[in-house]
Amino acid sequence: SKKVTIHTTTGNREFYGKLSDVAKYVTDYNFISIHKSYLVNFVYIDIIRHSEVILTNGEILPISNSHKEVVQKFVVAALQGKKAAQ
């Protein structure tokens, strides 16, 4: 287990666990894995570039090579109003 930090609009929460366990609970809430270290709520993504996302708060996060295809599929599905399979 590692320290997991959840950033919210009201503050940060920390606990020890696995990000993969958190991912199981949040995929129905527009969260997408963009990197082995990051789950992001799609609602708070302002810009998606080839290798990074820019959040509405201006924070820039990397998209790993292994997650680029998943991110692209998620974006296409979101634009079409569908739920993407991760």
C-alpha positions in Angstrom: 0.0 0.0 0.0 1.1 3.5 -0.8 -0.2 6.9 0.3 -3.1 7.9 -2.0 -4.0 11.6 -2.1 -7.4 12.7 -3.3 -7.7 16.3 -4.5 -11.2 17.7 -4.2 -12.7 21.2 -4.6 -12.9 21.3 -0.8 -9.5 20.1 0.1 -7.2 17.0 0.1 -7.7 13.7 1.7 -4.9 11.1 2.3 -5.0 7.5 3.1 -2.9 4.3 2.5 -4.2 2.0 -0.1 -4.0 1.2 -3.8 -5.0 3.5 -6.6 -6.3 0.5 -8.5 -8.8 -0.1 -5.7 -10.0 3.5 -5.8 -10.4 3.2 -9.6 -12.9 0.4 -9.1 -15.2 2.6 -7.2 -15.0 5.8 -9.3 -15.2 4.6 -12.9 -18.9 5.2 -12.9 -18.3 8.9 -11.9 -16.4 10.1 -15.0 -13.0 9.2 -13.6 -10.3 8.0 -16.1 -6.8 6.7 -15.5 -4.4 8.8 -17.4 -1.2 7.4 -15.8 -0.4 4.7 -13.2 -0.3 7.5 -10.6 -3.3 9.6 -11.7 -7.1 9.1 -11.8 -8.8 12.3 -13.1 -12.4 13.3 -13.1 -13.2 14.0 -16.8 -15.4 16.9 -15.7 -12.4 18.8 -14.5 -10.2 18.4 -17.6 -10.0 21.6 -19.5 -7.6 20.6 -22.3 -6.3 17.3 -23.5 -3.1 17.3 -25.4 -1.1 14.4 -26.9 0.8 13.7 -23.7 -0.8 15.7 -21.0 -4.1 17.0 -19.6 -4.7 20.5 -18.2 -7.2 20.6 -15.4 -9.7 23.5 -14.9 -7.5 24.7 -12.0 -4.5 25.0 -14.4 -2.6 21.9 -13.1 -0.9 19.9 -15.8 -0.7 16.1 -15.5 1.0 13.7 -17.8 -0.7 11.0 -19.9 1.5 7.9 -20.0 2.1 6.2 -23.3 0.3 3.1 -22.0 -2.8 5.1 -21.3 -3.1 7.3 -24.4 -5.3 4.9 -26.3 -7.7 4.5 -23.3 -7.8 8.3 -22.9 -8.6 8.8 -26.6 -11.4 6.2 -26.5 -12.8 7.8 -23.4 -12.9 11.2 -25.0 -14.6 9.9 -28.1 -17.2 8.0 -26.1 -17.8 11.1 -23.8 -18.3 13.3 -26.8 -20.8 10.8 -28.2 -22.6 10.6 -24.9 -21.6 7.0 -24.2 -19.8 5.2 -21.4 -16.3 4.1 -22.4 -15.0 0.7 -21.4 -11.7 1.0 -19.6 
